[in-house]
């Protein structure tokens, strides 16, 4: 068990490296990960189940105890990233499926890796977790409706089917993990130590599958989409930071909001794109998965070393 824990810690620490390496292999040797494409939705469910096993019912009290902070962060999440995605899709004149994919990334809830990055940045981890929980709970409604509104001009959006998909691959696994943790807390706490190994493995397989399925398209348009993805992510960090600062939140909270807004649940975007829009629409989500792990680490290091935790 100790060996597995050490391996889990190692894989978690160097997750960005593994994601980049797997993406590179899948891009130039697509056959290596094509087998994982049919399993992408199940793999995302495994990641969400792992997230649920790290939660307790008491954690949801944080949302109620800090309503103003969570409200500000969640409004920033669903206000900044979707519209920023729409602006970028317009500005770069993206093809319909790619435009829909970028907007889908923007309308998804915050990613779970944002909690780790907030911790590394010496930010308010409790606020980051609360924001992730709040945006994830709202995702079955907000993600389809915002996607319908902003991407409907490019592609047909099956909002009702998207709501069901999100409930199946996100909400249900999280609730299952939460319930199991509640009734079997002692064995679950032992298992949680190796969960990062399982989650990172699932994430890199998702990235590998999407990249392999779209290798030729990525080689053709990858540079353009990568620029869009980078702008989306970096502007998200910046605008989240500025909004929180303008509302006089202390620096620990500002860091949490900035990172939470900038880092999306790109695995969910990838899965939804494959289910409802086609393989090409999943490219932005896959590239976001690669990039935001790199940028998140860099942002956490910068915020940790250059800024004090409180004003």
Backbone bond lengths (Angstrom), bond angles and torsions (degrees), N, CA, C in turn:
res aa  C-N    CA-C-N  psi(-1)  N-CA   C-N-CA  omega(-1)  CA-C   N-CA-C  phi
1 X - - - 1.470 - - 1.520 111.21 -
2 X 1.332 117.19 -38.96 1.458 120.31 178.74 1.522 111.18 -62.43
3 X 1.327 115.98 -38.21 1.464 120.07 178.57 1.533 110.49 -64.06
4 X 1.336 116.10 -40.96 1.464 119.80 178.05 1.519 111.53 -65.44
5 X 1.322 117.11 -39.68 1.462 121.11 178.08 1.526 110.76 -62.92
6 X 1.328 116.19 -43.60 1.464 120.08 178.73 1.520 111.03 -63.80
7 X 1.339 116.02 -42.07 1.465 120.10 177.38 1.521 110.79 -63.80
8 X 1.340 116.58 -40.38 1.464 121.71 178.87 1.524 110.94 -62.35
9 X 1.335 116.46 -44.43 1.464 120.54 178.52 1.524 111.39 -63.30
10 X 1.336 116.02 -40.55 1.468 121.09 -179.65 1.529 110.83 -64.16
11 X 1.325 115.54 -47.67 1.467 120.45 -179.07 1.525 110.88 -63.79
12 X 1.331 116.43 -40.77 1.462 120.73 178.92 1.519 111.51 -64.41
13 X 1.334 116.90 -41.74 1.460 121.83 -178.19 1.526 111.96 -64.73
14 X 1.326 115.77 -36.83 1.468 120.19 -176.44 1.526 111.87 -109.60
15 X 1.325 115.37 31.79 1.459 120.51 -178.12 1.527 112.18 -57.35
16 X 1.333 117.20 -43.50 1.464 120.93 -178.63 1.524 111.10 -58.95
17 X 1.325 116.13 -39.73 1.467 120.46 179.52 1.525 110.37 -64.69
18 X 1.337 116.95 -45.43 1.459 120.60 -179.79 1.528 111.31 -62.67
19 X 1.330 116.12 -41.24 1.467 119.95 179.67 1.525 110.76 -62.19
20 X 1.329 116.88 -45.62 1.469 121.06 -179.89 1.531 111.03 -63.42
21 X 1.326 116.32 -44.89 1.475 120.57 -179.22 1.529 110.85 -62.34
22 X 1.334 116.90 -47.58 1.463 120.53 -179.23 1.528 110.84 -63.78
23 X 1.339 116.72 -40.02 1.464 120.20 178.07 1.523 110.47 -61.85
24 X 1.338 116.75 -40.91 1.458 120.60 178.74 1.525 112.27 -64.50
25 X 1.326 116.15 -43.77 1.469 120.58 178.28 1.525 110.42 -62.54
26 X 1.332 116.75 -45.72 1.464 121.10 -178.69 1.529 111.85 -65.14
27 X 1.330 116.23 -31.90 1.465 120.04 -179.10 1.526 111.40 -69.68
28 X 1.323 116.83 -43.20 1.468 120.20 -174.58 1.531 113.62 -97.26
29 X 1.336 116.72 -15.77 1.458 121.89 174.68 1.529 108.32 -133.23
30 X 1.328 117.55 69.93 1.476 121.39 -172.34 1.528 114.63 -55.38
31 X 1.320 117.68 -31.92 1.460 120.68 -176.82 1.531 112.61 -60.25
32 X 1.356 116.57 -21.81 1.470 119.51 -174.49 1.523 113.12 -67.65
33 X 1.338 117.47 -27.18 1.471 118.80 -175.70 1.530 113.79 -127.18
34 X 1.337 117.51 7.70 1.466 118.81 178.06 1.526 112.04 -59.96
35 X 1.331 116.78 -29.57 1.465 120.90 -178.77 1.524 112.61 -62.48
36 X 1.359 117.19 -24.30 1.470 120.36 -175.56 1.523 113.63 -83.45
37 X 1.335 117.30 -12.07 1.471 120.51 -176.00 1.528 112.75 -56.65
38 X 1.346 119.69 -48.10 1.482 118.97 -179.43 1.530 113.57 -65.45
39 X 1.323 117.03 -14.89 1.460 120.94 -175.83 1.535 113.02 -98.64
40 X 1.323 117.57 2.63 1.472 120.01 -171.32 1.530 112.04 -60.56
41 X 1.318 117.84 -44.14 1.471 120.27 -179.73 1.522 111.18 -63.10
42 X 1.329 116.85 -41.42 1.468 120.66 178.39 1.525 110.23 -65.79
43 X 1.328 117.04 -39.74 1.462 120.84 178.82 1.530 111.05 -62.14
44 X 1.335 116.59 -40.96 1.470 119.60 177.18 1.520 110.12 -64.23
45 X 1.322 117.19 -40.05 1.464 120.69 176.96 1.519 111.93 -60.16
46 X 1.336 117.21 -36.63 1.463 121.58 177.39 1.532 110.20 -64.62
47 X 1.337 116.56 -42.28 1.471 120.33 177.82 1.520 110.74 -61.72
48 X 1.328 116.69 -44.54 1.459 121.22 -179.56 1.531 111.50 -67.20
49 X 1.347 116.65 -37.07 1.455 120.71 175.92 1.529 110.28 -61.65
50 X 1.333 116.12 -42.33 1.465 120.38 176.91 1.516 111.76 -61.72
51 X 1.330 116.69 -39.21 1.471 120.16 176.26 1.522 110.33 -61.53
52 X 1.334 116.43 -43.67 1.462 120.50 -179.82 1.516 112.39 -61.63
53 X 1.323 117.35 -34.68 1.463 121.11 -178.96 1.534 112.20 -71.73
54 X 1.319 117.62 -14.13 1.468 120.25 176.45 1.524 111.82 -92.32
55 X 1.339 117.08 -3.52 1.466 121.29 -176.62 1.523 111.64 -103.22
56 X 1.338 114.40 155.53 1.466 122.20 171.58 1.515 107.87 -125.36
57 X 1.332 115.64 158.81 1.464 118.79 178.27 1.526 110.95 -60.11
58 X 1.338 116.18 -30.87 1.469 120.15 179.23 1.520 111.59 -64.25
59 X 1.338 117.40 -24.94 1.468 120.12 -179.59 1.520 111.97 -63.40
60 X 1.331 116.44 -28.41 1.458 119.36 -178.36 1.530 111.40 -71.36
61 X 1.325 116.92 -16.22 1.466 119.82 176.12 1.518 110.89 -65.60
62 X 1.333 116.39 -27.67 1.469 119.95 -179.86 1.521 111.04 -58.81
63 X 1.342 115.85 -37.27 1.465 119.88 -179.87 1.524 109.99 -63.11
64 X 1.349 116.45 -40.61 1.461 120.92 -178.41 1.527 112.22 -77.63
65 X 1.336 116.58 -28.38 1.460 120.32 -179.10 1.534 112.37 -76.67
66 X 1.331 116.54 -22.46 1.469 119.60 -177.37 1.524 109.47 -129.91
67 X 1.328 117.41 57.83 1.468 119.75 -172.95 1.528 114.15 -60.91
68 X 1.345 116.79 -38.95 1.469 118.88 -177.77 1.517 111.37 -64.51
69 X 1.329 116.56 -48.33 1.462 120.51 -177.75 1.520 111.66 -63.40
70 X 1.338 115.92 -44.64 1.462 120.26 -179.22 1.527 110.48 -67.12
71 X 1.331 116.39 -38.96 1.468 120.32 178.27 1.521 111.03 -61.81
72 X 1.331 116.51 -47.03 1.469 120.99 179.44 1.529 110.17 -59.71
73 X 1.324 115.91 -47.97 1.454 119.95 -178.23 1.514 113.08 -63.86
74 X 1.333 116.75 -41.20 1.467 120.61 -177.75 1.519 111.44 -71.09
75 X 1.329 116.86 -39.66 1.469 120.18 175.99 1.524 109.98 -63.66
76 X 1.332 116.49 -40.20 1.466 119.85 177.21 1.528 110.34 -63.44
77 X 1.326 116.30 -40.51 1.471 121.47 -179.97 1.524 111.17 -59.04
78 X 1.339 116.05 -53.68 1.456 120.18 -176.26 1.528 113.10 -85.98
79 X 1.336 116.56 -6.51 1.452 119.78 177.87 1.514 112.77 -96.32
80 X 1.326 117.00 -43.12 1.467 121.01 -174.87 1.527 112.02 -79.58
81 X 1.328 117.25 -55.55 1.468 120.37 -168.97 1.540 114.35 -66.65
82 X 1.335 120.45 -41.46 1.470 118.73 178.21 1.528 113.02 -63.42
83 X 1.331 116.38 -45.42 1.464 119.19 -176.96 1.526 111.78 -73.10
84 X 1.325 116.53 -32.66 1.457 120.74 174.22 1.537 109.69 -63.01
85 X 1.318 116.89 -41.10 1.467 121.39 177.31 1.524 111.03 -62.08
86 X 1.324 116.29 -43.03 1.468 120.81 179.04 1.526 111.20 -62.37
87 X 1.323 116.39 -43.58 1.472 120.98 179.05 1.529 110.45 -61.54
88 X 1.323 116.86 -44.72 1.465 120.79 -179.45 1.529 111.13 -66.30
89 X 1.328 117.57 -39.56 1.469 120.60 178.06 1.523 110.71 -61.90
90 X 1.333 116.15 -38.91 1.465 120.69 177.26 1.522 111.19 -70.16
91 X 1.315 115.95 -45.94 1.472 120.95 -175.06 1.521 111.70 -63.44
92 X 1.328 117.74 -36.60 1.467 121.29 -177.56 1.534 112.43 -97.33
93 X 1.350 116.73 5.25 1.468 122.24 177.59 1.536 111.75 48.75
94 X 1.316 115.53 52.86 1.461 120.21 -176.02 1.529 111.24 -70.92
95 X 1.335 116.96 147.88 1.470 120.46 173.27 1.525 109.90 -60.87
96 X 1.345 117.58 155.93 1.468 121.25 -172.87 1.526 115.86 -50.11
97 X 1.341 118.10 -51.46 1.467 119.86 -176.26 1.523 111.73 -65.54
98 X 1.335 116.93 -39.49 1.459 120.17 179.42 1.529 110.73 -69.25
99 X 1.337 116.82 -38.65 1.468 120.59 176.98 1.519 110.40 -61.59
100 X 1.340 116.33 -44.22 1.463 120.52 178.45 1.523 110.68 -62.93
101 X 1.342 116.97 -38.08 1.463 120.97 179.18 1.509 112.84 -65.20
102 X 1.341 116.76 -40.98 1.462 120.80 178.33 1.525 110.37 -65.18
103 X 1.328 116.26 -44.16 1.468 120.48 179.52 1.526 110.67 -65.52
104 X 1.316 117.04 -37.50 1.464 120.37 177.97 1.525 111.04 -61.95
105 X 1.329 117.55 -40.75 1.463 120.38 174.31 1.531 110.04 -58.04
106 X 1.323 115.83 -43.68 1.464 120.22 -178.11 1.515 114.33 -66.31
107 X 1.325 116.95 -30.57 1.466 119.65 -176.54 1.524 113.11 -89.10
108 X 1.334 117.16 -6.06 1.470 119.92 179.39 1.531 111.20 -76.83
109 X 1.316 117.69 159.87 1.476 120.92 179.71 1.521 111.35 -71.71
110 X 1.326 115.51 175.81 1.457 120.61 178.51 1.520 111.55 -64.21
111 X 1.326 115.55 149.41 1.459 120.66 179.98 1.521 111.87 -85.49
112 X 1.323 116.09 152.38 1.465 120.26 -178.06 1.522 112.49 -67.76
113 X 1.325 117.63 -26.13 1.466 119.51 179.56 1.523 111.82 -67.50
114 X 1.335 117.13 -16.48 1.470 120.07 177.77 1.521 111.14 -62.97
115 X 1.347 116.73 -30.82 1.467 120.04 179.33 1.521 111.33 -65.87
116 X 1.333 115.60 -40.06 1.469 120.42 177.55 1.518 110.61 -66.97
117 X 1.333 116.82 -44.34 1.462 121.05 -179.22 1.531 111.25 -64.24
118 X 1.334 116.64 -36.86 1.462 120.50 177.34 1.522 110.61 -64.18
119 X 1.320 116.27 -40.41 1.465 120.84 176.69 1.526 110.40 -61.40
120 X 1.319 116.93 -45.39 1.466 120.71 -179.92 1.529 111.67 -66.06
121 X 1.334 115.85 -28.60 1.466 120.36 179.49 1.527 112.58 -83.61
122 X 1.347 116.69 0.00 1.461 122.55 -176.19 1.530 111.17 61.30
123 X 1.328 114.01 39.28 1.452 120.32 177.78 1.517 111.14 -96.39
124 X 1.317 115.93 -172.00 1.464 122.93 -178.58 1.526 108.86 -83.29
125 X 1.328 116.43 93.48 1.468 121.47 -175.46 1.531 111.30 -64.77
126 X 1.330 117.10 -39.19 1.468 120.44 179.87 1.528 110.59 -59.90
127 X 1.332 116.62 -40.43 1.461 120.09 177.99 1.524 110.48 -67.23
128 X 1.321 117.07 -41.04 1.464 120.67 178.55 1.520 111.09 -60.43
129 X 1.333 116.69 -46.08 1.473 120.88 178.64 1.525 110.42 -62.35
130 X 1.336 116.74 -42.69 1.465 120.90 -179.69 1.523 111.57 -63.61
131 X 1.336 116.67 -39.74 1.462 120.83 178.30 1.528 111.00 -66.46
132 X 1.323 116.29 -42.21 1.471 119.83 178.23 1.521 110.06 -61.12
133 X 1.333 116.47 -44.81 1.465 120.71 179.45 1.517 111.03 -62.14
134 X 1.343 116.35 -45.91 1.466 120.60 -176.86 1.531 111.04 -64.23
135 X 1.326 116.89 -47.19 1.471 119.71 -178.16 1.526 111.18 -68.06
136 X 1.340 117.65 -33.06 1.463 120.95 178.69 1.524 110.57 -68.73
137 X 1.334 116.85 -41.64 1.469 121.01 178.19 1.532 110.65 -62.84
138 X 1.337 116.26 -37.39 1.467 121.10 -178.83 1.527 112.97 -80.26
139 X 1.329 116.75 -15.58 1.469 121.42 -173.28 1.527 114.96 -55.67
140 X 1.347 120.40 -40.20 1.469 118.31 -178.81 1.517 113.77 -58.93
141 X 1.339 116.83 -23.86 1.465 120.27 179.01 1.522 110.79 -99.38
142 X 1.349 116.42 -50.53 1.456 121.14 -172.78 1.529 112.81 -68.20
143 X 1.321 117.45 -43.72 1.470 119.72 -176.22 1.536 112.50 -62.34
144 X 1.339 119.74 -50.81 1.478 118.75 178.97 1.529 113.10 -64.11
145 X 1.355 117.35 -41.87 1.457 119.43 -176.36 1.524 111.77 -67.94
146 X 1.337 116.80 -43.04 1.466 119.62 178.24 1.525 111.23 -66.59
147 X 1.334 116.52 -38.74 1.462 120.02 177.84 1.526 110.80 -64.80
148 X 1.326 116.89 -41.98 1.468 121.59 177.40 1.519 110.66 -60.04
149 X 1.323 116.40 -44.10 1.461 121.89 -177.62 1.529 111.84 -67.60
150 X 1.328 116.44 -46.10 1.461 119.89 -171.31 1.529 114.16 -91.12
151 X 1.332 117.30 -29.10 1.473 119.54 -177.45 1.522 112.84 -106.64
152 X 1.332 117.17 -2.46 1.463 120.40 -177.71 1.506 113.89 -61.27
153 X 1.338 117.84 -23.03 1.458 120.87 179.81 1.526 112.15 -73.07
154 X 1.340 116.66 -19.33 1.460 120.83 -177.33 1.530 113.33 -100.66
155 X 1.335 116.98 -35.31 1.455 120.02 -168.51 1.531 109.23 -154.18
156 X 1.314 116.66 152.09 1.472 120.83 178.32 1.529 109.71 -68.79
157 X 1.324 116.64 127.41 1.468 121.97 -176.04 1.526 109.72 -110.29
158 X 1.328 118.27 110.41 1.477 121.43 177.51 1.530 110.38 -82.36
159 X 1.335 116.49 76.59 1.467 121.07 -172.00 1.526 112.57 -58.16
160 X 1.338 117.14 -41.69 1.463 119.76 -179.12 1.519 112.31 -62.80
161 X 1.328 116.65 -44.30 1.473 120.56 178.73 1.529 110.99 -65.60
162 X 1.347 116.53 -34.92 1.462 120.16 177.80 1.517 111.23 -64.05
163 X 1.332 116.65 -40.65 1.466 120.44 177.90 1.523 111.12 -58.77
164 X 1.337 115.71 -44.07 1.462 120.18 179.25 1.521 110.68 -64.85
165 X 1.332 116.81 -42.65 1.464 121.13 -179.46 1.523 111.29 -60.56
166 X 1.342 116.76 -44.54 1.464 120.74 -179.27 1.527 109.97 -64.17
167 X 1.323 115.81 -41.86 1.474 118.78 177.91 1.528 110.94 -61.20
168 X 1.326 117.06 -37.63 1.465 121.25 -177.05 1.522 112.86 -74.65
169 X 1.341 117.00 -43.78 1.474 119.15 -171.68 1.528 113.04 -96.87
170 X 1.327 118.13 -10.49 1.467 120.71 -179.46 1.527 112.09 -120.39
171 X 1.323 116.52 -62.94 1.459 120.53 -172.98 1.527 111.98 -65.55
172 X 1.343 117.44 -49.19 1.469 120.35 -177.80 1.530 112.79 -61.21
173 X 1.345 120.32 -47.12 1.471 119.64 177.94 1.524 113.58 -62.94
174 X 1.346 116.53 -38.15 1.461 119.40 178.51 1.523 110.49 -63.74
175 X 1.340 116.51 -46.07 1.467 120.44 179.69 1.528 111.09 -62.91
176 X 1.322 116.60 -39.26 1.464 120.42 178.45 1.525 110.67 -62.96
177 X 1.334 115.79 -45.29 1.462 119.68 177.95 1.517 112.05 -63.24
178 X 1.326 116.45 -38.92 1.461 122.22 178.77 1.528 111.07 -63.25
179 X 1.319 116.61 -44.75 1.471 121.33 -179.74 1.525 110.83 -65.89
180 X 1.318 116.92 -42.91 1.468 120.48 178.73 1.520 110.60 -62.53
181 X 1.329 116.60 -41.72 1.469 120.62 177.76 1.524 111.23 -62.46
182 X 1.334 116.25 -36.17 1.465 121.12 -178.37 1.534 111.41 -67.04
183 X 1.333 116.09 -42.98 1.468 119.75 -174.58 1.533 113.64 -91.30
184 X 1.316 116.88 -20.59 1.468 120.44 -178.38 1.531 110.11 -130.53
185 X 1.324 114.75 51.30 1.465 120.51 -170.70 1.533 112.81 -59.97
186 X 1.328 117.88 -44.53 1.466 119.77 -174.72 1.537 112.39 -62.79
187 X 1.342 119.74 -53.49 1.473 118.00 178.23 1.523 113.32 -65.73
188 X 1.344 116.35 -31.64 1.465 119.68 179.48 1.529 110.88 -65.22
189 X 1.329 116.71 -40.13 1.464 119.91 -179.69 1.523 111.78 -62.86
190 X 1.337 116.45 -30.06 1.464 119.68 175.38 1.532 110.12 -72.86
191 X 1.324 115.58 -40.58 1.466 120.27 -178.35 1.526 111.89 -70.15
192 X 1.337 116.64 -30.42 1.467 120.90 -177.00 1.526 111.90 -59.02
193 X 1.317 116.61 -27.73 1.461 120.27 -177.59 1.524 112.64 -65.00
194 X 1.320 116.58 -23.52 1.468 119.11 178.63 1.532 111.95 -106.41
195 X 1.331 117.45 2.86 1.458 120.10 179.76 1.526 113.30 -60.55
196 X 1.354 119.21 -38.82 1.472 118.33 178.38 1.518 112.97 -55.00
197 X 1.329 117.23 -35.98 1.469 120.85 178.60 1.526 110.43 -61.62
198 X 1.334 115.91 -44.14 1.461 120.77 -179.48 1.528 110.74 -68.48
199 X 1.342 116.27 -44.09 1.464 120.88 -177.77 1.521 111.67 -64.95
200 X 1.328 116.78 -45.71 1.467 120.51 -179.61 1.527 110.05 -64.38
201 X 1.330 117.42 -40.57 1.468 120.85 177.19 1.523 110.59 -59.43
202 X 1.346 116.39 -44.62 1.464 120.37 178.95 1.524 111.29 -63.34
203 X 1.330 116.71 -42.43 1.469 120.66 -178.26 1.518 111.42 -64.70
204 X 1.342 117.43 -44.82 1.466 118.90 -178.51 1.532 110.70 -68.10
205 X 1.338 117.48 -30.98 1.462 119.79 176.63 1.529 110.96 -69.59
206 X 1.340 116.69 -36.41 1.469 120.52 175.45 1.521 110.05 -61.76
207 X 1.336 115.81 -49.17 1.468 120.33 179.56 1.523 110.27 -61.07
208 X 1.340 116.72 -46.21 1.454 120.83 -179.78 1.517 112.25 -59.75
209 X 1.334 116.58 -42.10 1.453 120.84 -179.57 1.522 112.60 -63.77
210 X 1.330 116.74 -46.82 1.464 120.36 -178.17 1.523 111.15 -67.66
211 X 1.328 116.85 -42.18 1.464 120.02 179.85 1.527 110.13 -64.78
212 X 1.320 117.46 -42.80 1.465 119.74 -179.53 1.521 111.70 -64.87
213 X 1.331 117.17 -37.94 1.465 120.94 -179.14 1.522 112.46 -70.92
214 X 1.335 116.48 -19.82 1.467 121.00 -176.76 1.523 112.44 -124.29
215 X 1.330 116.85 25.27 1.464 120.64 -172.38 1.531 112.55 -55.53
216 X 1.322 116.75 -49.15 1.470 119.47 -177.39 1.522 111.69 -65.75
217 X 1.342 116.08 -38.35 1.480 120.08 179.31 1.523 110.39 -68.79
218 X 1.317 117.14 -36.92 1.460 120.43 179.19 1.529 110.80 -67.26
219 X 1.335 116.50 -41.05 1.459 120.09 177.58 1.529 110.43 -62.10
220 X 1.324 115.43 -35.51 1.465 120.93 -178.64 1.525 112.52 -75.05
221 X 1.341 117.10 -43.49 1.470 120.57 -173.62 1.530 113.09 -121.09
222 X 1.335 116.32 5.21 1.463 120.44 -172.29 1.506 114.35 -58.69
223 X 1.344 116.88 -39.42 1.467 119.90 -177.93 1.520 110.42 -62.54
224 X 1.331 116.28 -44.59 1.461 120.63 179.38 1.519 111.22 -62.84
225 X 1.344 116.84 -48.87 1.464 120.29 -178.39 1.523 110.82 -65.00
226 X 1.327 116.70 -35.86 1.459 119.62 179.45 1.519 110.94 -64.14
227 X 1.335 116.64 -39.32 1.471 120.34 176.82 1.524 109.97 -62.65
228 X 1.341 116.61 -44.00 1.475 120.94 178.88 1.521 110.79 -61.86
229 X 1.326 116.31 -45.52 1.468 121.59 -179.60 1.517 111.03 -62.30
230 X 1.324 116.69 -43.67 1.465 120.69 179.60 1.525 111.13 -63.97
231 X 1.341 116.61 -44.14 1.471 120.30 178.28 1.521 110.99 -61.96
232 X 1.331 116.01 -43.83 1.469 121.31 -179.85 1.526 110.79 -58.31
233 X 1.309 116.01 -48.94 1.460 121.97 -178.25 1.535 112.22 -66.69
234 X 1.327 116.88 -48.62 1.471 120.79 -176.04 1.529 111.67 -69.48
235 X 1.327 117.35 -40.13 1.465 119.74 175.93 1.524 110.30 -66.10
236 X 1.341 116.59 -32.49 1.463 120.23 176.59 1.512 111.53 -62.70
237 X 1.343 116.91 -47.65 1.465 120.49 175.35 1.527 110.71 -54.93
238 X 1.334 115.22 -48.98 1.464 121.37 -174.04 1.521 111.82 -64.74
239 X 1.331 116.70 -48.63 1.466 120.05 -178.16 1.528 111.46 -68.42
240 X 1.332 116.82 -36.75 1.460 119.66 175.70 1.524 110.94 -61.88
241 X 1.321 115.82 -42.26 1.468 121.63 177.85 1.528 110.62 -61.45
242 X 1.334 116.23 -47.43 1.468 120.88 -176.19 1.530 111.90 -66.90
243 X 1.334 116.99 -39.66 1.473 120.50 179.18 1.518 110.24 -64.00
244 X 1.329 116.94 -47.90 1.467 120.72 -179.33 1.529 110.80 -63.30
245 X 1.321 116.20 -39.66 1.466 120.56 179.38 1.525 110.86 -66.58
246 X 1.334 116.39 -40.97 1.467 120.76 -179.80 1.521 111.86 -64.68
247 X 1.340 116.78 -27.17 1.461 121.22 179.58 1.523 112.25 -92.88
248 X 1.342 115.40 14.08 1.478 123.60 171.94 1.534 113.49 63.08
249 X 1.319 116.76 34.94 1.464 119.95 172.88 1.524 107.97 -78.23
250 X 1.341 116.65 150.75 1.460 118.35 179.16 1.532 109.80 -72.13
251 X 1.324 116.81 167.91 1.452 120.50 -169.87 1.525 112.82 -62.72
252 X 1.336 117.79 -35.57 1.464 119.78 178.69 1.525 110.45 -61.89
253 X 1.323 116.94 -40.66 1.462 121.32 178.40 1.525 111.06 -71.18
254 X 1.334 116.40 -38.83 1.462 120.79 178.58 1.530 110.30 -58.61
255 X 1.328 116.36 -43.95 1.464 120.74 178.41 1.531 110.66 -61.01
256 X 1.320 116.34 -44.45 1.466 120.51 -178.75 1.526 111.11 -62.10
257 X 1.329 117.16 -46.37 1.466 121.37 -179.43 1.526 110.59 -64.69
258 X 1.321 116.67 -43.83 1.467 121.11 -179.66 1.522 111.50 -57.96
259 X 1.325 116.85 -50.29 1.461 121.14 -177.50 1.522 111.22 -70.07
260 X 1.329 116.17 -40.20 1.470 119.97 -178.85 1.526 111.04 -63.85
261 X 1.319 116.73 -42.40 1.462 120.56 -179.81 1.528 110.76 -66.30
262 X 1.325 116.79 -41.13 1.463 120.02 -175.33 1.511 115.23 -74.83
263 X 1.340 118.10 -23.89 1.467 121.37 -174.87 1.529 110.40 -106.06
264 X 1.328 115.71 116.06 1.457 121.53 -176.82 1.528 111.97 -100.27
265 X 1.317 115.38 162.98 1.462 121.20 172.12 1.531 107.31 -80.08
266 X 1.329 115.00 77.84 1.464 120.39 -174.97 1.525 111.80 -69.00
267 X 1.332 117.38 -24.29 1.464 120.00 175.04 1.523 111.09 -62.31
268 X 1.338 116.43 -40.75 1.463 120.83 177.41 1.527 109.94 -65.60
269 X 1.337 117.01 -42.59 1.466 120.95 178.71 1.524 110.59 -60.02
270 X 1.319 115.97 -42.21 1.466 121.09 179.51 1.517 111.19 -63.76
271 X 1.325 116.68 -46.80 1.457 120.93 -179.27 1.522 111.66 -63.54
272 X 1.336 117.70 -45.28 1.463 121.51 179.77 1.524 111.15 -63.83
273 X 1.333 116.27 -39.23 1.461 120.21 179.43 1.524 111.02 -62.47
274 X 1.329 116.41 -44.87 1.466 119.99 179.57 1.520 111.79 -65.00
275 X 1.322 116.52 -37.46 1.467 120.72 -177.75 1.523 112.75 -72.59
276 X 1.343 116.89 -36.12 1.458 119.47 -167.86 1.529 115.95 -121.01
277 X 1.332 118.71 -21.15 1.472 119.96 -173.79 1.523 115.08 -120.05
278 X 1.315 118.94 -19.56 1.455 120.69 -176.57 1.517 112.36 112.13
279 X 1.334 115.51 162.85 1.467 121.34 -173.04 1.530 112.94 -61.80
280 X 1.335 118.04 -38.27 1.465 120.24 -176.79 1.526 111.34 -62.41
281 X 1.334 117.06 -34.75 1.467 120.41 -179.63 1.512 112.47 -68.59
282 X 1.339 116.52 -15.51 1.468 120.45 179.61 1.526 112.48 -84.31
283 X 1.341 117.46 -11.12 1.469 120.50 -178.03 1.530 112.62 -59.74
284 X 1.357 119.19 -48.42 1.478 118.11 179.82 1.522 112.81 -57.93
285 X 1.342 117.70 -40.04 1.458 120.50 179.02 1.515 112.24 -63.35
286 X 1.338 116.30 -41.80 1.461 120.39 179.34 1.523 111.27 -64.98
287 X 1.334 116.58 -44.90 1.463 119.78 179.61 1.527 111.34 -67.72
288 X 1.341 116.30 -34.31 1.466 119.61 176.49 1.525 109.89 -63.09
289 X 1.340 116.77 -39.84 1.465 120.61 178.27 1.522 111.30 -59.11
290 X 1.322 115.63 -39.92 1.463 120.18 178.45 1.520 110.44 -68.10
291 X 1.340 115.35 -50.10 1.463 119.72 -171.54 1.520 113.48 -72.03
292 X 1.346 118.33 -43.29 1.463 118.14 -171.26 1.528 112.78 -69.77
293 X 1.338 117.03 -22.35 1.467 118.04 173.95 1.529 111.42 -70.82
294 X 1.324 115.43 -32.01 1.470 119.67 176.04 1.519 110.21 -74.04
295 X 1.323 116.35 -51.97 1.466 120.46 -176.80 1.522 111.40 -65.70
296 X 1.347 116.72 -35.44 1.463 119.98 179.52 1.513 111.87 -63.11
297 X 1.330 116.09 -41.27 1.469 120.02 177.41 1.523 110.91 -64.25
298 X 1.322 116.40 -43.37 1.468 120.58 179.56 1.525 111.23 -65.84
299 X 1.343 116.33 -42.01 1.467 120.73 179.34 1.524 110.76 -64.23
300 X 1.337 116.37 -41.57 1.467 120.44 179.37 1.523 110.62 -62.97
301 X 1.328 117.20 -42.94 1.464 120.53 178.94 1.520 111.06 -63.94
302 X 1.323 116.40 -42.19 1.467 120.24 -179.48 1.526 111.07 -64.85
303 X 1.337 116.06 -49.24 1.468 120.01 -177.80 1.526 111.19 -65.44
304 X 1.323 116.59 -33.91 1.454 120.16 -179.33 1.531 111.89 -70.35
305 X 1.327 117.13 -41.59 1.459 121.15 -173.79 1.516 114.24 -87.46
306 X 1.339 117.47 -27.30 1.467 120.86 -173.28 1.524 114.46 -100.73
307 X 1.315 117.86 -17.27 1.463 119.65 -173.89 1.524 110.90 -130.32
308 X 1.306 116.56 140.42 1.448 121.75 177.23 1.514 110.28 -73.49
309 X 1.312 114.45 155.95 1.470 119.28 -177.16 1.517 112.17 -66.60
310 X 1.288 118.21 -33.67 1.449 121.50 179.26 1.519 109.22 -126.87
311 X 1.340 115.98 162.34 1.465 120.71 178.39 1.514 111.33 -67.82
